[in-house]
Amino acid sequence: MIPGTFGIDSEVMTRWTLPPEQIPSAWFNVVPHLPSPVQPPLHPGTREPVGPADLAPLFPMSLIEQEVSAEPWIDVPGEVLDILRLWRPTPLQRAVRLEQALGTPARIYFKDESVSPAGSHKPNAAVPQAFYNAREGIRRLTTETGAGQWGTSLAFAAAQFDLELKVYMVRASFGQKPYRRIAIETWGGEVVPSPVDEPDHPGSLGAAISDAVRDCVGRDDTHYALGSVLNHVLLHQTVVGLEAREQLGLAGETLPDVVIGSCGGGSNLGGITFPFVPDESVRLLAVEPLSCPTLTQGRYDYDFGDTAGLTPLMPMYTLGHDFVPPSIHAGGLRYHGDSPLVSSLVKDGRMEAAAYPQGKVFEAAVQFARSEGKIPAPETGHAIAAAIDEALAAKETGEERVILFNYSGHGFLDLAAYDDYNNGRLDDEMG
């Protein structure tokens, strides 16, 4: 028996996998399960609801249909499954050593999305986007990226379908994370710092989206791909939560008490939480940076998804499309708005939200690394910090709480951030 683990035997299973043939063959659509309907996006010029023709210059028709679909399940194409099987299904692991370190009766599980080729959950959405564009005859994609996880993932996916790719990377991250740039280029993509016309600007995801959309709309051979926020992106990520439900059953659990995901635009959060929305007993928790507190301090309103106001206005929690976030290390969470689907769940009280300062996030990430052996991405550290707090709350009350969080990516390309933390250079003033 491991000391301090409340009766956990040293032979206890800590890892559950599914065979490749059990990868989900349909995506879970949360729209029919929302407490209230989401209002439609509005055209940036007319302020009228957008139609398929308005989105056609940006996206293939299959994705436009998924964006507005209310069907409860949407089939995953076989060509997409063939590529997802390179790493899916991903493992579900129990953090027994972290439980021991915390002295908690809670059982902590995490879905390990770091095993993908790009090291995060992002390829789950990148592969279907590349597929649908290639099937429609598109030969080139543009996109934005914050920390670089989406850019690397789309570069990997574009290579599978022989697509050209240009990535506009938030300038602060372009400087902080050179290895993600190298990975994009190795997979065949081109990456430039954004904003392209303001070389002294630290950049934001909103500005990078503007750059990518400007590039896209003038070319017939080019579409735009977004790594988060939109309905179809979160739809594609639900393979994470669907697998986790099956694996929790294998672990002897019925349902988790709480499901946690870090939140920037909402992709990994939606992926792990949406399949649990119909289960009213399951709490859902979004965790964001205190320096970019969209859900906890933003307003719920229509706003542009980009800085220049080129994209449709979406109903969401927002800090304002001209918000320039501090250059914290969790670059993937530096977005002024949130997914309309996530925002709707928070607005209606079905999902909770919490914000954490950068220092506490890294403290939790280091504790996880030293107990479980895995070095998480700074974005993932937000979910870990909340999971630890949930486990400590269970310790206070003596509850055997079941906690599930999304281990959305590894931190091997974020080691400069850990160097700053380990040597006292991390600025916690900015959150």
N, C-alpha and C positions, 0 to 999 in steps of 0.2 A: 504494500500500500504506500502511496506517495504521501509524505507528511503534509498535513494542512489541506488536503483535497477532499475532505468530508466523505470519506468512504470510497474514493475512487481507487480501484485496484491498479497496480502497476502494469497489468496486462490489458488495460482498457483500450478499446479501439479509439483512435483519435483522427481517423481519416476515412472518408467514404467516397467511393468513386462509382460512376455508372459506366456501363459498356458503351462504345460509340453508337450502337444502334438505338440507344435510349436518349439520344439528343432530341430535344423538343422539335417536332415536325410542324408546329404551328405557333405563331406568336400570340400572346395574350393581350387583348385590347381592353384597357381599363375604362374606356369611354362609357360603355353601358353600365358601369358600376359606380360612376361618380355620384355624389350626393345631389349635385345640381349640374345642369348643362353648362359647358364652356361656351362663352360668346365667340363668334367667328373673328378671325383676323380682318383688319380693315386695310384697304388700298391706301398707300402713302399719299397719293394725290387727291383722290376723290373722297376718301374716308368712308367709302361704301364697302360692304363685305367683299372680300376677294373671291374670284371664281377660278376655275381651272386654267382659263386662258391667261389670267394674270400671272400664274405661277409657272406656266409652260417655258418661259425663257430661262428659268432657273433649275427646274427639276423634271425628270422623266414622268410620264403620266402615271405609271404604276405607283410611284411614291406620292404623287398628288392624291391619288385615290386612297392610299393608306392614310394620308394626312387627315382626311375628312371622314374616314370610315367609322361606322358604329357597329360593324360586325364584331361579335365577341372573340372570334378566332380568325387569324389570317395565315394561310399556309406558307411555309418557308419553301422557296424553290429548291429543287434537288441540287442544282449547281451551287447554291449557297451552302447547303448542308455538307456537300463534298469538301468545301474549304474549311468550314467551321470544325469538321471532324479532325483537322490537323491538331487541335488542342482541346476540343470539347468532347464530352462534358468535363467541366473543371472540377477539382476536388472540393468537398466540404470538409473542413477540419475543425476539431475541437481544441480550443486553446487551454489545455489542461495545465500547462506550466504557468501561464498567466493567471489562471484561477488560483493556483497554489500560491503564487507571489502575492496575490491580493487577499488571500484567506477568505474567499467568498464561497457561499453555497451555490451561487449562480453557475449555470453551465453556459459557456461562451463558445459560439460557433462562428466560423468565418468562411465565406465563399471565396476561394483563391483564384481570382481573375488575373493574377500576375503571370500565369503560365502561358499566356497567348504569345504569338511571335513578337508582338510589340511590347509585351510586358504589362498590359492593362486590359480593362474591359472594352476599350474602344473598337477593336476589330469586329465585335459583334454587330455593330452598325455600319462599319466601313465596308465590309464585304458585300452585304446586300445593296448598299448604295452604288458601289462600283458595278455590281452585276446588272442592276436595272438600267444604269446609264449605258453600259456597253451594249445591252440588248436593244436599246433604242437607237444605236448607231452613233452615240456621242464618243468622241475620241480623246477629249481633254476635260479635266476637272480643275476647278480652283477651290481653295478652302482657306480658312483661318486656323490658327492653333495658338493656345496659350502656353502651357508648359511644354507642349510638343507631343503629348501622348496621342492626340487626335491626328496630328500631322503625320506621325510615324505610322499610325494604324492605317490611314488612308493611302499612304505611300505603299505599304505592304499590299493592300487590297487592289490598288490600281495596277500593281505589277502582275497580279494574278489574271487580270483581264486586258493587259497590254494597253493601258490608258496613260496618257501624259498627265502630269499633275504639277500645279504650282501652288505652293503653300506660303501664305502670309503669316509670319510668326510675330507675336507681340514682342516688341524690341527688347524689353527688359528680360524676357525669357530667352530671346535669341542670344543675348550675352551671357546669361546665367547657365544655359544648358546646351553647350556646343555639340554634345554627343547625340542629342536628338536631331539636330541639324544634319549631322553626319549620317545617322540612320536613314533619314528621309532621302538623302542623296544616294546612299547605297542602294536603296530600293528603287531609285530612278527618278525621284521627284526633285523639283527645284524649290528652294526655300529662300525667302528674302525677309528682312526685318520690316515691321509695320509700326506706324504709318509710313508709307513709302515717300511721302512728300514733306515729312517733318522729321529730319534726322536726329533732332535733339529731344524728341518726344519719347517718353518711356513706353508708350503704346497702351492699348487696351483691346480686349476681345471685340468690343464694338467697332473700334477703328479698323481692326484686321478684317472683320466681316465686310465693312465698307470697301476696303481695297479689293477683296476677293469678288464681291458682287460687281464692282465696276469693271473688273477684268472680264467677267463672265458675260455680261449682257451684250457686249459688242461683237460676240463671235458665235456663229452658228454651230461650230463644232464643240462648244464648251458649255458645260453646266456647272453649277455650284453645289457643293456638298457641305452640310453643316453637321458638326459633331455632337450637338446636344440640343436642348430646348424644344425642338419641333416634335410633334406627335409621333411621326414615323420613326424618328431616331429612338425615342424611348420605347416604342413598340418593339423594335429589333432587340433591345437590351433585355426584354423580359425572359429570354432564355436563361438568364442568371437566376431569377427567382423561381422559375418553373423547375429547374434542376434542384435548387436548394430545398424545395418542398419535398421532392422525392427522397433526397438524401437525408433530410431530417427524419423521415419515416424509417429509413434504414438504421438511423442512430437511435431509434426507439422513442423519438419525440412525436407528439401529435402536432402541436403548433407552437411557434415561439411566442413568448410574451411581448417581445419588442423586436422590430427589425430596423436597422440603422444603416444609413448611407450618407457619405459626404455629399454636399450639394454645391455646384457652381451653376450650371444650366439645368442639371437634373438627370443626366443620362444614367449614371451608375446608380443613383438613388431610385429612379423609376424602375430600373432593371431588377433590383433586389426587392423593392416594396410592392410594386403594382400587383403581382400575383397574390398578394396577401390582403389587398384592399377589401375583397368581399368578406373576409374573416373579421367580424366586428370586435372580437376579443383581442386582436393583435394590434398593439400600438405601433405606429410608424413614426420614425424620427429622422428629420433632415438636419444635417450639421454643416454649418457654413463658417467662414472666417469672420471674426469680429471686425476686421478692417473692410469687409465687403458684405455687410449684413443685410442682404436683399430681403430675405423672408422675415427677419426679426425686426428690421427697422425701416424697410422700404414701404412704399405705398402700393396698394392694389389699383391699377389703372391701365388704360391702353398706353403703350409706349412702343417706340421703334426698337427693333432688335440690334440696330447698328448706330454708330455715331452720326453718320451723314444723313440719316433718315431715308435711306434707299429701300429698306425692307418694309414689309407690311407691319402695321401696328398690331401688337398682340396684347390680350388681356392677361396681365401678370403682375407679380410683385416686382417693383423696380426702384432703383436708386436714381433713375434718370439716365437717358441714353448718352448724355455727355459726361457721365461720371468717369473719372480717371482713378482707378484703384491704386493703392500703394503697391510697390514692387515686392510683395511678400513671395516666399518661395513656393507656395501652393498656387502656381500660375494657372492651373486648370480651374481654380475656383474664383478667379478674378473676373466676374461677369456682372454687369449692372442689373440684369433681369433674370427671371427664372422661367422654366417651362410653364406654359399655361395650364397643363394638366397637374403638375405639382402645386402651382399657385392655387388652383381651384380646391385641391384637397386640403391645403393649409387654411384657406379662407373659410371653408366649411367645417373646420375642426376635425377632419378625419386624420390629418397628419400634423405632428408637432414640429417645431423648429427650435434650434439652439445655435448660438454663436460662440466660438472659442477663440482666444488670443493665440498668436503664433507660438509663444513660448510654451504654453500648456500642451499644444498639439505635439511639439517636438519632444517634450518630456514624456508624453504617452507613447509616442512612436519609439523612443529609445527604450522605454520599459518593455514594450512588446518585442523589440529586436533582441533584447538581452534574455527574455524568458522564452520566446517562441523561435528565435533564431532568424526570423525574416526581417529585413530592413524595408519598411513601407515607404511608398511615395508620400510626400508631405500632404497631398490631398487625402490620401487614405488615412493619414494620422488623425484627421478630424473625426472620422468614424470610430477609430480606436479610442480616442479620448472620451467620446460619449459612451462607448461600450464599457470602459473602465469605470466611469461614473455610475452607470447602471448597475454594474457588478458590486460596487462599494455600497450603493443604496440597498441592494439585496442583503449585503453583509450586515447592515445596520438593523434590518428588520428580520433577518433570519430566513428570508424567502429563498426557495429553490427556483429562481427565475431563469428562464431560457432566453438567451440573448443571441441574436443573429446579426452579423454585420457583413458588409461587402468589402473584402480586401481587394480594392479596385486596381491596385498596381504596385509594383515593386519600386524601390528607391535607388537602384544601382546607378541611375543617371542623374540622381539628385544628391550625390555625396558632398558636393560643395555646400549645400544647405546644412548637412550634418556637421561639416567642418566648422561652419559658422556657429552652430549651436554648441558643439563640443568645446570650442575655444572662446566662448563668451562674446561672440561678435553678432549674435542674432538680435535684431532690433525688435523688441516686443512693444514698443510705443505705438507702432502702426497696427497692432493686432496680430 
